[in-house]
Amino acid sequence: MDVKERPEPAAAAEEEEIDGGWWSWGAGTDGQLGTGRLQDEHLPQLLPPLSSSASRPISQLACGGAHVIALSSGGRILTWGRGTCGQLGHGELANSLQPKPVKFFAGFVISYVSAGWNHSGFVSDSGELFTCGDGSFGQLGHGDYKSQCSPVKVLFFGSNHVEQVACGMRHSLVLLKGDSKHPVYGFGSGKRGQLGFSKDRIRSCSLPQAIFGFEDVNIVNVSANGDHSAALSADGQLYTWGKGFSGTSDVYLPQILDSPFKVLQVSLGWNHALMLTGEYEVFMVGGKLHGMLSDPQKLSQQKHSTIHGTPCVALNGFGEATPEKVSGLDGVKVLSISAGAEHSTLVTDNGIIMTWGWGEHGQLGLGNTFDETSPQIVSLDGLPNGNSRFCVYCGSGFTFAIKTVHLPSQT
């Protein structure tokens, strides 16, 4: 599901960054919050440091159906939460209430991670791909439909250098480094078109297959969640395929979003998608349920829209669903976005975290279980803002926030 690297710090090169604290909230009955308790939390819970040996800050966090993967800047992996399909990679089918190192990767340096509903993907700095967890739809890419409780190398890619992996509900995407002809591959469930390599309906595929349409396109990021897939190019062009948004037809081959704005980030939910533009504004498509749209009636009543003053009708890439600017953010500069299954988060340039959407499990962090139709400010008690910034990550009904503090280097 959703995973992203921290944005490059704006601080000077002579500064170093440390973890200034991390919090979790929302659904917690599988241990995914890392609190040691099997219960939902309606307010952000300050978590203890990962461990004394995890001295480097978390560089990536991946939140899945009910499990979490943490990657330190030194390439160390810890996982926790639901493990009944082997998705934690600990060699057993058991949950873990607190972060636990994945011993399999003791001799590896991991550079990228992703968490799906019940499966996980890991990329090493040498370009090897490893997967574990539920394989019943072929989403592990090993040529079979077996599940794995320890990470297993995906042999298909041989000497090719894997750059990224993106795990959706029951499918996976892979981005290769240095392949200008076929940089993106898909495998797993394909009934909604999320694999992107055939115009016909495919139940599943257990071996990676190349997705056409990206020849000579510099793809820099792939995303997957639910039955949706997306790819983002270096020049800000967004490609999407898979389940249709807002009840529109499924899309079986990648379609480019024909829009007047450059896309900096994309984050997919189960029924909606967020886009951060080059103007640091947030647009959203889909999500008529649980108040995920700032105005739930707007999409169903309005077939025409404007983006930056430009008329748009049924933008390619989302079928009949048209991206709408998220309201309540006028004059706000947004630096990052994250979409959970049915809720959304963003972080502003002054370190404010905002959430909206489905709130049944407290995943909005507002102290209640209400849905919200527009972004609301989340309060994190404990540390002053100071010279810091946040990264926020969403899973299915839960949320994590990591605070990073920049300090002058002592060298």
Number of C-alpha atoms within 10 A of each C-alpha: 37 30 28 24 13 15 11 6 14 8 14 9 9 11 14 15 16 15 18 18 18 22 21 27 30 32 25 27 16 23 25 36 32 27 20 16 15 16 17 21 25 22 20 25 20 17 14 11 15 19 10 7 8 17 14 16 20 24 21 22 29 28 30 32 26 26 32 29 28 24 24 20 17 15 20 23 29 22 29 28 30 26 27 17 20 25 38 35 29 23 17 15 18 17 22 21 22 17 24 20 20 19 14 14 18 12 8 15 18 24 23 28 30 30 34 32 24 26 33 34 31 28 24 20 16 15 21 22 29 23 31 28 29 25 26 16 21 24 38 35 31 21 18 15 18 17 22 22 22 21 24 19 19 18 14 14 16 12 10 15 19 25 23 26 30 29 35 32 23 26 33 34 30 27 23 20 17 13 17 14 15 18 24 29 21 28 29 30 24 26 17 21 26 36 34 31 22 16 10 13 14 18 13 19 22 22 19 24 20 18 21 16 18 18 14 11 17 18 24 17 21 28 27 32 34 25 25 30 30 26 24 22 18 14 13 17 19 26 23 26 27 26 24 25 23 20 14 13 15 20 24 24 22 25 21 19 19 15 17 13 17 18 24 21 21 26 27 28 27 23 24 28 25 25 27 23 19 13 13 20 21 26 20 23 23 26 24 21 16 18 21 27 29 22 15 16 11 13 22 12 8 11 13 13 19 13 15 10 8 10 11 17 15 16 18 17 22 28 20 18 25 26 26 21 20 21 14 11 14 8 8 14 15 21 22 27 25 28 31 31 24 25 32 32 26 26 23 18 14 16 18 17 25 21 27 28 29 25 26 17 22 25 38 35 29 22 17 16 17 18 20 20 21 19 22 19 16 17 14 19 10 8 9 9 16 10 12 19 22 26 26 26 26 34 33 27 25 31 29 24 22 20 21 23 17 20 14 12 10 7 5
